[in-house]
Amino acid sequence: MSNKNATIDELLSIMATLRDPVKGCPWDKKQTMATIVPHTIEEAYEVADAIENGTTEDIKSELADLLLQIIYYCQIGKEEGKFDFADIVNELKDKLIRRHPHIFNNENVPAQEHSVLWEAIKEKERQQKPQNTVLSGIAHNLPALLRAQKLQARAATVGFDWPHITFVLDKIHEEIEEFKESYAQGDFEATQEELGDVLFVCANLARHVKSDAETILRKANGKFERRFSGVEQRVVKSGKPWQDFSLEELDAFWDEVKAQE
């Protein structure tokens, strides 16, 4: 770990310099909150990837990039007279204390109920906001699987949820049959809609087994990539082009890779 005690004030000062109208960086000066959003989303995913696949140095580097996004928003907010870094810190401080009454207010809450308490407090906060609906406040630009789970979890807070996983599995089979029917009819739009329903219920299945659908799919992507690379290595080693192999032969390579794992 570094011995240098860098401070937030130093970071804020550097960002203010980069955004200075006269001597600032041309690229940094022209950015807005809206133009920074795609970078923030990308950096968040790179943090997740570093945690799953990278080294400690990778994690440090990606967390630094993510922190940069926060510093950026705070500087722009300060320039626009809306908020500054201290406002964000105070907001977070108040939220953490408010959502942990069992820690800071000495309320006796069993450990297994801590997550339930957190969600209950969040729900109370949400209800106090103007023009509130059950599903309001769930960001539209979240990854689709993540947003699906959040929509389903929010609906569950008012009792709109299946009581057991068997109902979710039944719903998946129902949606697959509807997909097969629309596909057989050649109805492209209906096929897309039914496939969306299948994915939506699969996200709900992940929620019912207390798993994150995005994380599960990322791991499945990684597994496919790893196994396909093994297939590719066998094709390359053979010295023959891909076109010379039948699907059955490529599947046999896949099974070999799978068996080795």
C-alpha positions as CSV (number, residue, x, y, z in Angstrom):
1,M,0.0,0.0,0.0
2,S,1.2,3.5,-0.7
3,N,2.6,5.7,2.0
4,K,1.5,8.9,0.4
5,N,-1.6,10.3,2.1
6,A,-3.4,11.7,-1.0
7,T,-6.5,13.6,0.0
8,I,-9.9,14.2,-1.6
9,D,-9.1,17.9,-1.6
10,E,-6.2,17.2,-3.9
11,L,-8.4,15.3,-6.3
12,L,-11.0,18.1,-6.3
13,S,-8.3,20.7,-6.9
14,I,-6.9,18.7,-9.9
15,M,-10.4,18.3,-11.4
16,A,-11.1,22.0,-10.9
17,T,-7.9,22.8,-12.8
18,L,-8.8,20.4,-15.6
19,R,-12.2,22.1,-15.9
20,D,-10.7,25.7,-15.7
21,P,-12.2,27.8,-18.5
22,V,-8.8,29.3,-19.4
23,K,-6.0,26.8,-18.6
24,G,-8.1,23.6,-18.4
25,C,-7.9,20.6,-20.7
26,P,-10.0,21.1,-23.8
27,W,-11.6,17.6,-23.6
28,D,-12.4,17.9,-19.9
29,K,-13.8,21.4,-20.2
30,K,-16.5,20.4,-22.7
31,Q,-17.8,17.4,-20.8
32,T,-21.3,17.5,-19.2
33,M,-23.0,15.1,-16.8
34,A,-24.7,13.5,-19.7
35,T,-21.5,12.9,-21.7
36,I,-19.8,11.4,-18.7
37,V,-22.6,8.8,-18.0
38,P,-21.4,6.2,-20.6
39,H,-17.9,6.4,-19.1
40,T,-19.3,5.8,-15.6
41,I,-21.2,2.7,-16.7
42,E,-18.1,1.4,-18.5
43,E,-15.9,2.0,-15.5
44,A,-18.3,0.2,-13.2
45,Y,-18.2,-2.9,-15.4
46,E,-14.4,-2.7,-15.5
47,V,-14.3,-2.7,-11.7
48,A,-16.5,-5.8,-11.7
49,D,-14.3,-7.5,-14.3
50,A,-11.1,-6.6,-12.3
51,I,-12.6,-8.1,-9.2
52,E,-13.6,-11.3,-10.9
53,N,-10.5,-11.7,-13.2
54,G,-7.8,-9.2,-12.4
55,T,-5.0,-8.6,-9.9
56,T,-5.0,-6.3,-6.9
57,E,-3.3,-3.7,-9.0
58,D,-6.1,-4.0,-11.6
59,I,-8.7,-3.5,-8.9
60,K,-7.0,-0.4,-7.6
61,S,-6.6,1.1,-11.0
62,E,-10.3,0.5,-12.0
63,L,-11.6,1.8,-8.6
64,A,-9.5,4.9,-9.2
65,D,-11.2,5.3,-12.6
66,L,-14.6,4.9,-11.0
67,L,-13.8,7.5,-8.3
68,L,-12.8,9.8,-11.1
69,Q,-16.3,9.7,-12.3
70,I,-17.7,10.9,-8.9
71,I,-15.1,13.7,-8.8
72,Y,-16.2,14.7,-12.3
73,Y,-19.9,14.9,-11.4
74,C,-19.1,16.9,-8.2
75,Q,-17.1,19.5,-10.1
76,I,-19.8,19.9,-12.7
77,G,-22.4,20.1,-10.0
78,K,-20.4,22.8,-8.2
79,E,-20.0,24.8,-11.4
80,E,-23.7,24.7,-12.0
81,G,-24.5,25.7,-8.4
82,K,-26.3,22.4,-7.7
83,F,-24.1,20.5,-5.3
84,D,-20.5,19.8,-4.4
85,F,-18.5,16.9,-3.0
86,A,-19.4,17.8,0.6
87,D,-23.1,17.5,-0.3
88,I,-22.6,14.0,-1.7
89,V,-20.6,12.9,1.4
90,N,-23.3,14.3,3.7
91,E,-26.0,12.5,1.7
92,L,-24.2,9.2,2.0
93,K,-23.4,9.7,5.7
94,D,-27.0,10.4,6.5
95,K,-28.2,7.5,4.4
96,L,-25.9,5.0,6.0
97,I,-26.9,6.0,9.5
98,R,-30.6,6.1,8.7
99,R,-30.5,2.7,7.1
100,H,-28.6,1.0,10.0
101,P,-30.7,1.8,13.1
102,H,-29.5,-1.5,14.6
103,I,-26.0,-0.1,14.6
104,F,-26.3,3.6,15.2
105,N,-29.6,3.8,17.2
106,N,-29.0,0.6,19.2
107,E,-32.2,-1.0,17.9
108,N,-32.3,-4.7,18.5
109,V,-32.7,-6.3,15.1
110,P,-31.8,-10.0,14.5
111,A,-29.0,-10.5,12.0
112,Q,-31.2,-12.4,9.5
113,E,-33.5,-9.4,9.3
114,H,-30.9,-6.8,8.5
115,S,-31.5,-6.9,4.7
116,V,-35.3,-6.8,5.3
117,L,-34.9,-3.8,7.4
118,W,-32.7,-2.1,4.8
119,E,-35.3,-2.6,2.1
120,A,-38.1,-1.5,4.4
121,I,-36.3,1.8,5.1
122,K,-35.7,2.3,1.4
123,E,-39.3,1.7,0.7
124,K,-40.3,4.3,3.3
125,E,-37.9,6.8,1.8
126,R,-39.4,6.1,-1.7
127,Q,-42.9,6.6,-0.5
128,Q,-42.0,10.0,0.9
129,K,-40.9,11.2,-2.6
130,P,-43.5,13.2,-4.7
131,Q,-45.3,11.5,-7.6
132,N,-44.4,8.1,-6.2
133,T,-45.5,4.8,-7.7
134,V,-44.5,1.3,-6.8
135,L,-42.0,1.0,-9.7
136,S,-40.8,4.6,-9.7
137,G,-37.1,5.4,-9.2
138,I,-35.7,2.3,-10.9
139,A,-33.2,3.6,-13.5
140,H,-34.1,3.0,-17.1
141,N,-30.5,2.7,-18.3
142,L,-29.6,-0.2,-16.0
143,P,-28.6,-3.4,-17.8
144,A,-31.8,-5.2,-18.8
145,L,-31.4,-8.2,-16.6
146,L,-30.6,-6.1,-13.6
147,R,-33.5,-3.9,-14.2
148,A,-35.8,-6.9,-14.6
149,Q,-34.8,-8.2,-11.2
150,K,-35.3,-4.8,-9.6
151,L,-38.7,-4.4,-11.1
152,Q,-39.7,-7.8,-9.9
153,A,-38.3,-7.2,-6.4
154,R,-40.1,-3.9,-6.1
155,A,-43.4,-5.5,-7.2
156,A,-42.8,-8.2,-4.6
157,T,-42.8,-5.6,-1.8
158,V,-46.6,-5.2,-2.4
159,G,-47.2,-9.0,-2.6
160,F,-47.1,-9.3,-6.4
161,D,-44.8,-12.3,-6.5
162,W,-45.0,-16.1,-6.8
163,P,-44.8,-17.8,-3.4
164,H,-42.6,-20.6,-4.5
165,I,-40.0,-21.3,-7.2
166,T,-42.2,-24.0,-8.8
167,F,-44.5,-21.3,-10.0
168,V,-41.6,-19.6,-11.7
169,L,-40.5,-22.8,-13.4
170,D,-44.1,-23.3,-14.6
171,K,-44.1,-19.8,-16.0
172,I,-40.9,-20.4,-17.9
173,H,-42.3,-23.5,-19.6
174,E,-45.5,-21.5,-20.4
175,E,-43.5,-18.7,-22.0
176,I,-41.3,-21.1,-24.0
177,E,-44.5,-22.7,-25.4
178,E,-45.8,-19.3,-26.4
179,F,-42.4,-18.5,-28.0
180,K,-42.5,-21.8,-30.0
181,E,-46.0,-21.0,-31.2
182,S,-45.2,-17.5,-32.4
183,Y,-42.0,-18.8,-34.1
184,A,-43.9,-21.5,-35.9
185,Q,-46.4,-18.9,-37.2
186,G,-43.5,-16.8,-38.5
187,D,-44.6,-13.8,-36.5
188,F,-41.3,-12.0,-36.0
189,E,-42.6,-9.3,-33.6
190,A,-44.5,-11.8,-31.5
191,T,-41.5,-14.0,-31.4
192,Q,-39.3,-11.2,-30.1
193,E,-42.0,-10.3,-27.5
194,E,-42.3,-13.9,-26.3
195,L,-38.5,-14.3,-26.1
196,G,-38.4,-11.2,-24.0
197,D,-40.9,-12.8,-21.7
198,V,-38.7,-15.9,-21.4
199,L,-35.7,-13.8,-20.4
200,F,-37.8,-11.7,-18.0
201,V,-39.0,-14.8,-16.2
202,C,-35.5,-16.3,-16.2
203,A,-34.3,-13.1,-14.4
204,N,-37.1,-13.7,-11.9
205,L,-35.9,-17.3,-11.4
206,A,-32.4,-16.0,-10.5
207,R,-34.0,-13.7,-8.0
208,H,-36.0,-16.5,-6.4
209,V,-32.7,-18.4,-5.9
210,K,-31.2,-15.3,-4.4
211,S,-28.8,-14.8,-7.3
212,D,-27.9,-11.9,-9.5
213,A,-28.8,-12.6,-13.1
214,E,-26.1,-10.3,-14.5
215,T,-23.4,-12.1,-12.6
216,I,-24.7,-15.5,-13.5
217,L,-24.8,-14.6,-17.2
218,R,-21.3,-13.1,-17.0
219,K,-20.0,-16.4,-15.6
220,A,-21.8,-18.3,-18.3
221,N,-20.2,-16.0,-20.9
222,G,-16.8,-16.7,-19.4
223,K,-17.4,-20.4,-19.4
224,F,-18.4,-20.4,-23.1
225,E,-15.4,-18.3,-24.0
226,R,-13.1,-20.6,-22.1
227,R,-14.5,-23.8,-23.7
228,F,-14.7,-22.3,-27.2
229,S,-11.1,-21.3,-26.9
230,G,-10.3,-25.0,-26.2
231,V,-12.2,-26.0,-29.3
232,E,-10.3,-23.4,-31.3
233,Q,-7.0,-24.7,-30.0
234,R,-7.9,-28.2,-31.3
235,V,-8.9,-26.8,-34.7
236,V,-5.7,-24.8,-35.0
237,K,-3.6,-27.8,-33.9
238,S,-5.2,-30.0,-36.6
239,G,-3.9,-27.6,-39.3
240,K,-7.3,-27.7,-41.1
241,P,-9.7,-24.8,-41.6
242,W,-12.9,-24.5,-39.6
243,Q,-14.9,-25.4,-42.7
244,D,-13.4,-28.9,-42.8
245,F,-15.1,-29.8,-39.5
246,S,-18.7,-30.9,-39.2
247,L,-20.8,-29.6,-36.3
248,E,-20.6,-33.1,-34.7
249,E,-16.8,-33.0,-34.8
250,L,-16.7,-29.5,-33.2
251,D,-19.2,-30.7,-30.6
252,A,-16.8,-33.6,-29.8
253,F,-14.0,-31.1,-29.2
254,W,-16.4,-29.2,-26.9
255,D,-17.1,-32.3,-25.0
256,E,-13.4,-33.0,-24.6
257,V,-12.8,-29.5,-23.2
258,K,-15.8,-29.9,-20.9
259,A,-14.6,-33.3,-19.6
260,Q,-11.1,-31.8,-18.9
261,E,-12.7,-29.1,-16.7
